[in-house]
């Protein structure tokens, strides 16, 4: 059974940085497409960034140039480095394993809260 466990969220001032981690188990991590999503109160969950097994990345326009997704296959872990954080980045961030067929999420982590104060 696939398990995804996020960590690294917290409270930070605007302009600050955080690094989220997502440790995966129960899957051959190196072949998976992995992604980070976020959901703010009252809003739909949205894709933040995605990384393929080969390291190709995609980002939401709102985070381009500020966030970086990366992966360490030896540690079965995907990361999200978040710099120049803004209050509008406040949300619960979720790690997801993504289907190769249509890029839809197949498994979710429990989420980690990121709060950016102004």
Residue pairs with C-beta under 8 A, 6 or more apart in sequence:
1 26
2 24
2 25
2 26
2 27
2 97
2 106
2 107
3 24
3 25
3 26
4 22
4 23
4 24
4 95
4 96
4 97
4 107
4 108
4 109
4 110
5 22
5 23
5 109
5 110
6 20
6 21
6 22
6 93
6 94
6 95
6 109
6 110
6 111
6 112
7 20
7 21
7 22
7 23
7 112
8 18
8 19
8 20
8 21
8 112
9 18
9 20
9 93
9 112
9 113
9 114
10 18
10 113
10 114
10 115
11 115
11 116
11 117
12 18
12 85
12 114
12 115
12 116
12 117
13 116
13 117
14 85
14 86
14 87
14 116
14 117
14 118
15 84
15 85
16 85
16 116
17 81
17 82
17 83
17 84
17 85
18 82
18 85
18 114
19 79
19 80
19 81
19 82
20 36
20 79
20 80
20 82
20 93
20 95
20 112
20 114
21 77
21 78
21 79
22 34
22 36
22 77
22 78
22 79
22 80
22 95
22 109
23 75
23 76
23 77
24 32
24 34
24 76
24 77
24 78
24 95
24 97
25 76
27 97
27 107
29 73
29 76
30 53
30 73
31 53
32 53
32 97
32 98
33 50
33 51
33 52
33 53
33 97
33 98
33 99
33 100
33 103
34 50
34 51
34 69
34 71
34 78
34 95
34 96
34 97
34 98
35 47
35 48
35 49
35 50
35 51
35 69
35 95
35 96
35 97
35 98
35 105
36 47
36 48
36 49
36 50
36 69
36 78
36 80
36 93
36 94
36 95
36 96
37 45
37 46
37 47
37 48
37 93
37 94
37 96
37 105
38 45
38 46
38 48
38 89
38 91
38 92
38 93
38 94
38 114
39 45
39 46
39 91
39 92
39 94
39 111
40 90
40 91
40 92
43 91
45 94
46 60
47 58
47 60
48 59
48 60
48 63
48 67
48 69
48 80
48 93
49 57
49 58
49 59
49 60
49 63
49 67
49 68
49 69
49 80
50 57
50 58
50 69
50 98
50 103
51 57
51 69
51 70
51 71
51 78
55 71
57 69
59 67
59 69
62 88
63 82
63 89
66 82
66 83
66 84
66 85
67 80
67 81
67 82
67 83
68 79
68 80
68 81
68 83
69 78
69 79
69 80
69 81
70 78
70 79
70 81
71 77
71 78
71 79
72 78
72 79
78 95
80 93
82 89
82 114
85 114
85 116
86 116
87 116
87 117
87 118
88 116
89 114
89 116
90 114
90 115
90 116
91 113
91 114
92 111
92 112
92 113
92 114
93 111
93 112
93 113
93 114
94 108
94 109
94 110
94 111
95 108
95 109
96 105
96 106
96 107
96 108
96 109
97 105
97 106
97 107
98 104
98 105
98 106
99 105
99 106
